Amino acid sequence: MTSSQKPALIGAGPLAGLGAFVIWGFLGFYFKIIDFASPFEILAHRILWSAILTLTLVFVLKRRARLWELLSSRRTMRLLFLSSLLIAGNWVIYIWSVHIGHALEASLGYYIMPLIMLILGRIFFGEKLNRTQIVSVLICFAGVLNLLVFFGSLPWIALSLSLLFGFYGVIRKFVPADPIAGLFVECLLLSPMAFGYLVWLGMSGNMAFGNLGIGNDILLISLGAVTTIPLVLFAFAARNMKFSALGLMQYLNPTIQFFVAVLLLGETFTEAHMITYALVWVGLGIFTWDNLRTARQLRRKS
């Protein structure tokens, strides 16, 4: 390992990733608090208030030149449009899962994500899979199949969340974008649809914002901060550390989600869930051990 690579293990990239995953871990509880609004209204508020906040940060932090670089590149705009659709899909599925009492399955999706990122890292960035990592992927796959056997259907919430966010991370790694400016462009591209939906919702008399008190309005406005901060941290981490290592770090997110779902939201942890989570945890345990072993070997060689 070269000296230029060492900071990635202890530097700003991993710290940013850690902060992002801790905040995301508690988002399910926040969404439960604001479930007085529909999932799509919450999504629209996330987009619009995040756009306003990130635009403010662009000017305050003097990132206008970086923003213009993004806006003037057709290739970058195409990639950011695709990433905006992926992250919007991830957002609304997660919000909806909490709304209908499936936060536990959502946490499973984020447990699966490190393995999804491992596979995507192999496909897009040439990061090799050794035999131990392949075994860990197969064990986690067995956990997913277990739910199929018990419930007769795949855990599509979990699979959708992990795939959408995994591909989002891939695209953001390809985009030479400043994290704040990049997130603003993503939200800007989604804003016309979000604003149009809120206008329609208001005209139909079904909008929560502005009708349920200033306290609830503040909670919806605050979606800008709870959305922007972790995504900016993640985008920074994705560009400043190894992709598979970023996937490894994210275990903290679903662990917090798991305890929030069971202890705070009161969701039922069935025997089927127990078997599936046991298999996933075993697979991730093997994956973690292999990563730590490889890291020690690299340190000895450096």
Beta strands, then each sheet from edge to edge (+ up, - down):
end
